[in-house]
């Protein structure tokens, strides 16, 4: 597990391993040196120099996934792409994944699934999403992805600052436990995304035209009115606005050494 330190003081103190502390320091250095690079240059730098052979892409194959995957394919179509099939996704998302993979020529897309034994224990009736959405996301998405990224030193994320209040200040480089998370599109705007989609003739997720600008699992995704925030349809009626993978993906193995 490694040496454990505390960040903060009093009741607000939280434990963090030496590896996580080192990753935080590394992320700050990388942000200062390379945080302002153009997205394509940043991806090439990370994939070919900073973390060569030790970096993956995490993608939901959702409404805004095509742009990041297109940039990745330009640099290296063989870069590992990690996709979690929670068994609660829209069929349209699975078909869109297959279409994008063919369109972009991606050659190493790894579809991850939750452990059947763990799902049976936590969600035997398949309706945990209704009673406890956080617990459902944890067993079906967070844990499978945490296990997969454990084999890498860094990973690319498609998050953008405009998407939600919780993302408004995300840096290009940040630490996630002992790993580095890279957000090449952090500063992109909706208009810039649309320009790239048109320029590259990228296929759109079929549900976007049906009123779903942000797409997750079927039971927890609703249509959004034009006047609403793009993520308003995610977990509608709840305070929850994140599935959990961006709220400390490495927390479990970082603290108890269990490998999740």
LINCOR-V911977 format. One record per pair of residues at least 24 apart in sequence whose ideal C-beta (glycine too) atoms are under 7 Angstrom apart, sorted by sequence separation. I is the first residue (numbers start at 0). J is the second residue. D is the distance in whole Angstrom. If there is no record, write none. Layout:
I;J;D
I;J;D
//
This chain:
55;79;4
56;80;5
57;81;5
58;82;6
154;178;7
156;180;6
158;182;5
55;80;7
56;81;7
80;105;6
113;138;6
117;142;7
153;178;6
156;181;7
159;184;5
160;185;6
55;81;5
82;108;6
84;110;5
113;139;5
152;178;6
153;179;4
154;180;6
155;181;5
156;182;5
159;185;6
160;186;7
76;103;7
80;107;7
82;109;7
84;111;7
86;113;7
151;178;7
152;179;7
157;184;6
158;185;7
161;188;6
215;242;7
42;70;6
46;74;6
76;104;5
79;107;5
80;108;5
81;109;5
82;110;5
83;111;5
84;112;6
85;113;7
153;181;6
155;183;6
159;187;5
161;189;6
42;71;6
46;75;6
76;105;5
77;106;5
78;107;7
80;109;7
82;111;7
113;142;7
76;106;6
77;107;5
79;109;6
81;111;6
113;143;5
148;178;6
39;70;6
43;74;5
61;92;7
68;99;6
72;103;4
112;143;6
38;70;6
42;74;5
46;78;6
60;92;6
72;104;6
111;143;4
72;105;6
111;144;6
39;73;7
65;99;6
69;103;6
60;95;6
68;103;6
60;96;4
111;147;5
68;105;7
109;147;7
60;99;6
87;128;7
87;139;7
86;139;7
85;139;4
85;140;5
83;140;5
83;143;5
83;144;5
81;144;6
81;147;5
81;148;7
162;229;7
163;230;5
162;230;6
176;247;7
178;249;6
175;247;7
176;248;7
177;249;6
175;248;5
176;249;2
175;249;5
176;250;7
165;240;6
165;241;6
177;253;7
163;240;6
176;253;4
71;155;7
57;144;7
132;219;6
158;245;7
67;155;7
128;216;7
67;157;4
128;218;5
128;219;6
55;148;7
64;157;6
63;157;6
55;151;5
54;151;6
57;154;5
53;151;6
54;152;7
56;154;7
57;155;7
53;152;4
54;153;4
55;154;5
56;155;4
57;156;6
58;157;6
53;153;7
54;154;6
102;202;6
144;244;6
148;248;6
54;155;7
50;152;5
132;234;6
140;242;6
141;243;5
50;153;4
99;202;7
141;244;6
145;248;5
149;252;6
98;202;6
140;244;6
144;248;6
145;249;6
132;237;6
133;239;6
136;242;4
137;243;6
145;251;6
132;239;6
136;243;5
141;248;7
145;252;7
45;153;7
95;204;5
149;258;6
95;205;6
133;243;7
42;155;7
70;183;7
91;204;7
146;259;5
91;205;5
145;259;5
91;206;5
67;183;7
67;184;6
89;206;6
142;259;6
66;184;7
92;214;6
89;214;7
66;192;5
88;216;6
89;217;5
63;192;6
66;195;5
87;216;4
88;217;6
41;171;7
66;196;7
69;199;5
87;217;6
65;196;6
85;216;6
87;218;6
69;201;6
66;201;7
34;170;6
45;181;6
65;201;4
34;171;4
65;202;7
34;172;6
30;170;5
30;171;6
42;183;5
30;172;4
41;183;5
62;204;5
29;172;4
61;204;6
38;183;4
62;207;5
26;172;5
38;184;6
26;173;5
26;174;4
62;211;7
29;179;7
62;212;6
23;174;4
62;213;6
22;174;4
61;213;7
62;214;5
26;179;6
61;214;4
22;176;7
25;179;6
19;174;7
22;177;5
22;178;6
19;176;5
22;179;6
19;177;5
18;177;4
16;177;7
19;253;6
16;253;5
14;254;6
0;256;4
//
